[in-house]
């Protein structure tokens, strides 16, 4: 029964009130009823006495005892008149009708308990006596005793009590029913309004709260806003670190389990001869999430792709990482070559990747790839359920490989807080509609509690896609989507990097040593100007466009011949796909052509190094370069730009950054370029190479301030604090619902 406890709170005082009313009213009414009946009997007794007196007076002859007795006998034919007696002034019972009780003491008429005009009356049990002056013939000073049966009075009084009790019970039930209905409707309004408020929904439509709730809701909204503003102000004024993030998890999430799901694993075990070595993949996602997992001590579920991955896990496919300093668990999922081809290379990277990037590569969608994509998403969902220690873990789903996973998890773990972060851009509705399964993807993603993108622009594109293809309630002002009764918060969380501090920063090699190491690696003398690009070998990174810019740079500024080299470090990726093979071939041929055009036997303007670089090498290259070139054609964020900034505590070096990256919205002190504009990109590189030390320091100081404050721990904290707030509100809502049942 709905709101049982609330109803009891209403009904218990009501029941007490009704019982008290009945306790007071029923005896009072009973007493009044008896008094009314006795008064009627006294009046009736006087009427009997008058009738007898008149009859006797009008009789011819002398009034005798016999004639009086006969008249008395005729009078008691009334069924309620039990008897008549005559008492003299001395207290002697002179005569009486049959059935008149002998125990009546005529002396009692001198000690009555009730007066009635000139007569006297009293009751004994179910008998009522009325003593009335007779004043007839020789009996002038005698009193007539009229005896009435009171049993009918008590029966009627009992009936009256029953009717009164029935009346109060009926009244109580009626009031209780009305109270319950009013309480139920009112409580539903309060619960619905409060739950809508906690979900962040408007209190105006479609739900119209009662007037009293509007005031409370306004106060609650103000309080929540103040708390949120205070939290964000506190976050903005304090530095975030792994330790602080760990403390946050212990306080805001009370140490609750955190599970990360991604396709790429943070550590890969491979074979080098007879030995097993550990590698960290060149991935922005891994770079961002791995420090968070060290702080959370949770579980990371990923595809085990290394040649020695199976040899290093336990029977549950677990391995503790990082090696040598384990702090969290890596759970590996195994895929066959056919599954990897369909799910990863097929649907994810031939379909979703080009669909979401405006890189002018036609997406390819196959039914078989879609079936593999669904199956692998379900496999990862089952793994999350198996790893979950409770029914409400915090699950961080990473990227476009798992668009269907949130809804699958919501079905198995309805109480889980699911945070999905989409690391790549989200296209406009027209572009997204190209995917044959666009509705299924949107439905899958809306299983998330929180859905994060890098920029507000990508959030708007997603909301417009939902509006175009699904029947959902969208609140643009709150950036929420309600679909199938579930609420999803859509927010921007600009991702960042781990910011080195303390001993970690001090242990990095000196800038001068890094400059020399980079030039030694490239075969250059110490005075050479060097610009670097460090990316995956991907067509979205604008590598060909930057090669064209270098070509134009050497042509436009010939004084740089022999004095400047552009080093492109490109980590091979997705080499099984034709588009990537063709892109590598095109980039390699273009670099060779530019080198033949401008180079000499001892110098080449472009050095293309297609190999993986570990984190230490990347940092060293950044510290040794004069300029870092990031010319992505379309990128969710691009962490390479932020890593370059973090590497330059000497306040030297210049960042040339594409306006089509999410990072460009934060790093406005960089030289922002349109990578398709070759002329201006070449000019920006030249500006960076010739920029004064003072301007470099001013720009780099601004960039470092932004990246150091908005580091990876702040990014994670923002999401996890929102998750904690959502979990807290859901618990309040569940408690309200519990009281409503």
N, C-alpha and C positions, 0 to 999 in steps of 0.2 A: 504494500500500500504506500502511495506517494506521501512524502513528507510526514511520516508517522510521528517522529519525535516533535516536530513543530506542532502538529495537531494536538498532541498530548499537552503541550505547553499551553495551548488555548483552552482545551477541554477540562483539564484538571481544576483550574480556578473556577470555571463555569459550574462544574459538578459540585464543588464545595459550596458555592453560592446558592445553587438550587436546593441542596440538602438543608442548608441553614434556613432558607426561606420556607421550605416545607416544614421543618422542625418548629418554626415559630408560628406559621400560618395555620397548619392543620389543627393543633390544639385550640387555638384562638377561635377558629371557625366552629369547631366542635362545641366549645363552651357557649358561644353565641347562639348556636342552633338549639342547644339544650335550654338555654334561658328563654328563647322565643317559645319553645314548646311548653315549658312550665308556665309561662305567662298565659298562653292559650288555655291550658288546663285550669288555671286559677279562674280565668274569665268564664270558662265553661262550668266550673263548679259553682260559681256565683249564679250563673244562669239556671243551673239545676235547683239551687236553693230557692231562688225567686219563684221558679215554676212550681216547686212543691208547696211553698208558702201560699201562693195564690190559689192553688187547687184546694188546699186544706181550708183556707179561709172561706172560700166560696161554697164549701160543702154545707148542706143543711144539718142541723143538729150540733151536738157538742163534739169537739175534737178530742178523740180518745187515742190511747196507745195503739189499739188494734187498727183503727182507721189510718193512723200514721204509719204503722208497719205495712199495711196493704199498699199505701201510696209509695212507700220506699221500695217495695218489691217490684211495683210496676216501673219505677224509674231506672232500675238497674238492668233493664233489658238491653240497654246500650252495651255493645261488646267491649267497649273500652272502660266502662264504669264497673269497677269490681265490687263495690259495696258502698252502703251509706249507713252511718251510725249517728246516734244522738247522745251527746254528753251533757250532763247537767253542770251547774256551776261548781258543784263539789268535786267534779272530776270522775263521776260515776258514769259508766256506759249504760244508758237507759234502755236502748234497743238498737238493733242493727239488722241488716239483711244477711241472708245466708252467704257464707263465704267471707264475711267480714272478719279479719284476723282478731282473735281474742287478745293477742299480745299488745294490741294498741292500748296504751295507757292514756286515758283522757287527761291525765295531769300534764301530758306532753304539750297540750295546747297552750299551756302557760309559759313554755320555754321553746318557742318556735325558732327556727333558723332563718326564717324569711318572712317578711311582712308583705301583705298585699291589700292595700286599702284598709278597710275595717276588719278584714279577715286575716287568718294566719295560714301558712302552708309549710310543709317540709316533706322530705323524701327519705325513704329507707329502701335501699336496693332498687328494685324495679317497681316500687310502690310510691305513689304520690298522694299526700294527704292535704286536703284543704279544709280548714275550720272556719265556718261562716256563721255569724249570729243568725239564729233561726227566727225568733220573734213571732211565733205563731201560737195563739191560744194560751194555754197554761205553760207553754214552753218558751216564754219570752226571754228568759235569761240563759237559755240553753244554746249550745252550738252544734251546728250540723257538720258532721265529718263526711266529706266526699272523698272516696278512695278511687284513684285512677290507676290503670295499668301503664307503667312506663316502658315496658319492653319494646313497644313499637317505636317509642322515641329513641331508644338505644339502637334499634335496628336501622332506623333512618339516619341516626348519627353515624353509625358504622358505614352505611352506604355513602354518606356525605364524605367521610374520611377517605374511603376508597376512590370516590370521584375526584377528590382533591389530589390524592396521590397520583391517580391516573393523569389528571390535568398537569401536574408538575412534571411527571415523567414525559408526557407528550410535549409539553413546552420545552423541556430540556433537550429532547431529541430534535425538535424543530430548530431550536437555537444552535444546537451542536451541528446539525446538518448545514445550516446557513454558515456557521463559523468555519466549518471544514471546507466548504466550497470557496468561501472568500479567502481563507488562508491558503488553500491550494492554488487558486488563481493568482493571488498576490505573490506567493512564494515562487511559483513558476516564473512570474514576471521578474522577481528579484534575481532568481537563479539565472534566467536567460539573459537578463541585462548584465549581471556581474560577469557571467561567462563570456558574453560578447565583448565586454570591456576588457577582460583579461586577454582575450584573443586579439585585441586591438581593433575590433570592428566598431563601426559607427553605432551609436545608440539611437539614431533617428529612424532609419529605415533599413530593412523591412520590419525590424522589431521596434515597437514604441513602448518604452518603459513607463511604469506608473510615475506620477509626478514626484512622489517622494524619492524614487530611485534616481531621478535626474539630478537632484542636488547631491546625493551621495556619489553618483557616477562622476559628476564634475569634480568633486573633491578627490575621488580616487584617481581620476586622470591627472589632476594637478600633482598629486602626491607621486604617482608613477613617473611623471615627467621630471619632477624635481629630483627623484632618486636616480633616474637615468642620466640627467644632466650632471648631477653630482658625480656619478660613476665615471662618465666620460671626461669630465673636467679633471678628476683625480687621475684617470688613465693618461690624459694628455700631459700632465705635469710630472709624471713619474716614469722612469726608465723601465722598460720591460726586459726581463732576462729569463733564462730557463728556470732559475730558482723561484722567481716570482710567479711564473706560470704554474709551476708545480704547487706552490702555495695556493694559488687561485683554485686549482682543481680540488685541493683538500678542503677549502672553505666553501666555495660556491657550489661545487659538484660533490662535495663530501667524499672525495676519493672514488667516485663511481667509475665503472669500467669504460675506457675509451678504445674503440676499435677503428682502425683505418683500413680502407679498402682501395687498392689501386692495382692497375695492371702491372706497372713496373715495380720491381722489388728494390729496396734500398741497398742491398748487398748481394753481389753475385759471386758464387763460388765456381771457379773454373780451374781447369788443369793446365799446368805449365810443366811439360815433361811428366815426371812422376809426382810432382808436388801439386798441392791444391793452393791456389792463391785467391784472395778476395779482392773484388773490384767494386767501386761505386760508380754506377752508370752516370753518364753526362745527361742529366735530366733536371729541368727546372722544378718539376714536381717533387722529385726526391730531395733536391737541395732545400726546398721550402718545408716539407713535411718532416723530414728526418729529425731536425732539432726539436720539433714539437713532441715527437714520440719519445725522444730521450727524456723529455721533461715529464711526460704522462705515464711512462712505464706501462703502456698498454699492449695491444696486439695489432700487428700489421699483417694483413692478408694480401698476398700478391701472387702473381704467376711466377713459378720457379722456372727460369729460363737458362740458368747456368749449366755448363757441362758437368759440374760436380755437385750441383744442388741436392740431388737425391742422396748423395753419399754423406752429406753433412747434417741431415735432419734426423730427428728421432722417429719413433714409430707413429707419432701423431703428426708428422710432417712439420715439426717445430724446430727452430734453431734460435738461440739467444744471440742478439746482436746489440751493439757493434762488437766485432771481434776484439778480444782483449779487455773490453770494458762493457760487458753486457748490461743493458738497462731496459730492454723491452723484447717481446717475442715476435719473431717472424714466422708466420704460417704460410706455407707454400701450397699453391694449387697447381696441379699438373694438367697440361693440355697436350693432346696429340698434335702432330704436324698438321693434320687435316683441320682440326678444330682451330688451331692458331691461324691457319690460312684464312678460314672463313670468318671467324670472330674478330681477329685483330687486324690482319692485313686487308681482309675484304671489307666487311661492313664499317669497322671503325676508321680505317685509314684510307680506303678508297672511296668510302661513302661520306661519313660524318666529317672527317678532317677537311677535305676540300669544300664541302658544303658550308662549313662554318667560317672558312677563311676566304676572303676575297682575293684569291691568288690566281684566278683565271685558269683553274684546272677543273675539268668537268668531273663531277662526282659520279661514281659507278655504284649502282644498287642491284644486288642479285638476291633472289628469294632464298637460295641456299645459304648465302652469307647471313641473311636475317635470321634464319633458323638456328645457325650456330651462335649468333649473337644472343638470342633469347636463351639458349641452353646454357651458355657459359655464364650469363648473368644469374641464372637460377643456381648454378653450381656455387658461385661466390655467395649468393644469398644463403644457401644451405650451410656454407662454411661459417658465415657470421653467426647464424643461429647456434651452430655447434660450439663456437667459441664463447658465446655470451654466457656469463655466469648468472645473470639476472634477466628478468623480462623487460628491463628498461635501460639497456646500455646506451651510451652516446656513440653513434656510428658516423664516421666521417667518410663519405663516399667521394672518391676523387675522379673527376673528369669524364670525358665523353665515352669512355669504354663501358660505362655502367649506367646508361640512361634509364634502363628498366629496373635496376636493382632497388631503388627506394620503395617502389610500390610492392615489390616482392617481399622486402623486409617488413613493410607495414602490415602485410597479411600475416606474417609469422610472428612478428614482435610488435603488436599494436601499441605498446607503451614505450617503445624505443624513441629516442630523440635522434632523428636522422638529419644530418647536415650534409648536403650535397654541394660540392664546390666544382664549378665548371671552369676549368683553367683556360679554355680557348674562347674566342669570341662567340657570341650568339648572333645569327644572321637575322635580317628582317623577315617578316612573315612571308613575303613573296618568295624569297630564296629558300626559306625553310620548307615551304610547301612542296618543293621539288622532291623531297624524300617521300617515298610511297607509304611509309609507316609513321608519318609525322604525328598522327593522333596517339598512337601507341607510345611513342617516345615522350610526348607531353604528359600523358597519363602516368607513365612510369616515374617521371621526374617529380610530379606533384604528389608522390608518396612521401616526399621530403617534408620535414618540419621546417627546415630553413634551407633555402636555395641561394647560393652565393655566386656572384660574378665579380669580375675585376672592376667594372665601371657601371655607373648608372645607365649609360647608353645601352649596354648589353642587357641590363635589367628591363629597360623599356622595350627592347626588341622581344624579349621573352614574353612579357605581359601582353604585348600586341599579338604575338603568335598564339597564345592561349585564347585571347579574345576572338581571334580569327577562326580557330579550328575546334574549340571546345565550348560546351555550355557550362560556363563557370562564372562565379561571382567575383569580380575583380574590383578592388578598391585601390585606385591609383594613389590617392593621398596617403594611404598607409602601406602601399606596395605589398598587398596580400592577395592571395587567390584562395577562394573556398571552392573545393571540388569534391564531389561525393561525400559531403559532410565534413571534410578535413580541411584544415587551414594550413597554408604554406606561406611563410614569410619570405619575400624575395628582396634581397639586399645586396649592396655592393660591399665587398671586402677586398680592398686592394692588397694583393699579396706582396710579401717582401722577403728579405733574406735574414739569415743569422748575422748579427753585427758583432765582430770580434772585439773583445775587451780584455783588459788585464793581461794575464800571462799569455793567453792565446794570441793577442795582438803583438806582444813583445817578442814572441818566438818566431815571427815571420822574418824571412831573410831581408836584409837591408835593401833599400831602393836601388842604390848604386850597384849592388851585386846582381839584382834582378835585371837591371838595364844591360849589364854586361852579359849575363847569361842568355838573354833574349837575342842579343846581337850575335853572340857566339853560335847560338842555335841556327840562326839565319845566315851565318857566314858574312856578317857585316862588320865594319869598323865601328869604333865607339862613338863616333860623331854622327852616324846615320840617324835620320829621323824615321821613326817606325810608328805606323798605325796598325792596329790589330782588329780582327773580327773573330769572335769565338762563338760558334754556333753548331747545331746539328746540321748535317748536309740535307737541308729541307728547302723546298721551293718557296715556302712562305717567308723565309728569312731574308729575302732580298739580296742574296749573294751575287747573282748575275748583275743586278742593278748597281751594286757598289763597285763591281769590276768596271762597269761602264763609267762610273764616276771617277775611278782612278785613271782610266784611260783619258777622260776629258781633263783631269787635273794635270797630268803630265803634259798634255798638249797645250793647255792654256797657260801653265806656269813652267816653262822649260827649265828654269833654274833649279827645279827639283830633280832633274835627271841625275842619277847617280848619288843623290843625297837623301832620297826617300824610298822606303819600301813598305808596301802593304802586305801584312802576313795574315792570311785567312786560315784559321784552324777549324776544320770541319769534321765533326764526328760522324762516321757513317751511320745511317739509320734506315730501316725499312728497305734494305737493298734488294729484297725479294720482289718488290713492286716495280713494274715497268716504268711508271712515272718517275720514280726516284732514280732508277738506272739511267733514264734519258736525261734527267736533270743533272746528274753527276757528269755525264758525258758532255753536256752543253757547257757547264761551268768550267770543266777542265779545258775544253777546246778554246773557250773564250779567253781564259787566263793565258794559254799558250800563244794565242794570236796577239794579245796585248803585249806580252813579253817580247815577241818577235818584232813588234812594231817599235817599241821604245827601248828595249833592253840592249845590253852589251854583253860580251863574253864574261864580264866580271860582275855584272849587275842586272837584276830583273826587278821591275816595279812591283810585280805580284808574286808572292810565294804561297801556293796552295798546298796545305798540309792536311791530308785526309786521314786523320787518325784520332783516336780518343785521347783526351787530356784529363788527367785526374785533377782533383780539387787543388792540390798544391801547385801543379803546373799552371793551372788557369790563373791562380792568384799571382804567381811569379810573372807570367806574361803581362797581366794587367799592371803590375808595379813597374815593369820595365818599358811600357809603351808610352809614347807621347800622346797618341790619340786612340780612342776606342770608337769604332764605327758600328752602329746598330741600325740597320736599314730594313727592318721587317716590313713586309708588304701588308701584313695584318697580324696582330698579336694580341693575346689576351692581356699580358702584362709585359713580359720580357725581363727576366731576372738578371740576365747578363749585364744590363745597364747598371743595375743596383750593385752587382758584385764588383764592377769596375770602380764605382764610387767608394765602396767599402775598402778597397785595396789601397786607396791613395790618401793615407794620413799625412803625406808630405805636401798636400794641397796643390799638387801639380797634375798635369794631364787634362785632356779635354774630351768630353763625351759628345759625339755626333749621334743624334737620336731621331728615329723615324716618328713622325706625327701619328702614325697608325698603330702605335703601341700603347697599351694602357699606361705604361710608365711615363709617357710624355705628358700625361695630365698631372703628374706629381713633380717630375724633374724638369721644371720649366727653365732652370738655369743652364740646361744643356743647350747645344746648338740644334734646334729642332728643324728637321728637313722633311720634304716630300721625296721619298726614294725614287719616284718616277720622274722627278725633275732632276735630271743628270747634271745640268749646269749648276744649279744651286747646291746640290750635294757636293760637287767638286769644290765650289767656293767655300762651303762650310768646312770641309777637310783642310783646305789651305788656311782658312782662318784659324783653325785649331792648331795647325803646325807652326804658325807664326804668331800666336797669341802671346802677349806679354805675361810675365810671371805674376804680376799683380792681378791682372784680369783672371788668370787661371785660378789663383788663390781665392779670389772673391766668388767666382762661380762654384768652385769645388767646396768651399766652406758652406755655401747654401745647400748644395746637393747632399753633403754629408750630414747636415743637420736634419734634413728631411728623412733620409734613409735610416739614420741611427735611431730617430724617435719612432718612426713607423716601421719597426723591424718585424721579423717573422713571429715573434712572441706576442706582439701587439695584435697582429693579424689573427693569430689563433685565439688570443684572449677575447677579442671582439666577438668572434663566433661563439666561443664557449660561454661567455657571459650572456649572450643572447639565448643560447641553449639553456643555461641555468635559469634565466628569467622565465623562459617558456615552460620549463619543467616545474618551476615553482607555481606558476599560474595554473598549469594543468592539474597539479595536486590540489590547489584550492578549488578549482572547478569540480574535480572529482569528489572532493569533500562536500561541496554544495550539492552535487548530484546525489551523493550518499544520503544526505539529510532529506533529499527530496524523494527518497524511495521508502 
